[in-house]
Amino acid sequence: MFNPNPNIPGHNKRLRLIFKGAVGAFDDTLIHVIFPTTKQYLYRGRGKSDCYQNVLAVCDFSMIFIFIVAGWEEIAHDSRILSETLANRHAPFSFTPPEKYYLCDAVYVQNRGFMALYRNVRYWLGDFRQRRALTSKEKFNHAHAKLQNVIVRVFGVLKA
């Protein structure tokens, strides 16, 4: 179910004017997991002995999960996880109405229902601390990243 007027908290309320159709944000993260020895090679993280599972999630601007899919090996690419999730009839992914969309990273494909950042244009919030946004694409990416950062905060809470 989509809230037609999503609650965009705090100082980001002005971003509602820029992203009128945004209903949430999505991204993926690595979650530490324990697997049987026979399957650990699939989930081993970057040469370490720890195992991680790739988790794709969607949350609204109130930091509430709308959708989560887990079970992917650590090396699976973000766009592959999304495309196979969308193609899976048994995954209850909530597609947005035509005028609504999710905010996502530049690694995802620009499709109906998804608004990605401009590629090859800086977008990390830390990049704008040293030098403010100058071009229209940088300004868009900066506003997008501020609002899409809700999913990063949700993952931080989850992992804590």
Residue, then its C-alpha position, 0 to 999 in steps of 0.5 A: m500500500f502506498n501513501p500518496n503523501p509520504n511523510i518526509p521528516g525533518h529538513n528534507k520536507r522541501l525535497r518533497l517539491i523536487f521528488k513529488g512521486a517518491v514513495g520510498a528508497f531501496d538499496d542492498t546491504l551485506i548482513h553477517v550470517i552463519f552457514p554450514t561449511t559446505k556452503q560457506y564458499l558462496y557467502r565468504g566476504r572478500g577473503k575473510s572467514d566471515c560469511y555475508q548475505n546480500v539483502l535487498a530492501v525497500c523502505d518508506f520515508s518513515m524508516i519502515f520496511i516495505f519489502i525485503v529479499a534475502g538469500w543472495e550470495e555476497i558477490a551477486h551484483d545489485s542490478r542482478i538481484l533486482s532484475e531477478t526479484l522483479a521477474n519472480r512471480h512469488a516475490p511479493f514486490s510492491f510495484t509503484p503506481p504509474e506516477k510514483y517511484y522509488l529512489c535508488d542508487a546509480v547501479y540500478v537501471q532507470n525503469r518505470g517506478f525507479m529513479a536513479l542518480y545521474r551516472n558519472v556525476r558525484y553524489w556521495l553526501g561527503d563529496f558536497r562537504q568540501r565543495r557544494a553542488l555546482t551543476s544542475k546534475e550535481k544539485f539533483n544528485h545531492a538532493h536525491a542522495k539526501l532523501q535516498n539516504v533513509i535506506v542507509r539509516v534503516f540498515g544502520v539501525l537494523k545492523a545495530 
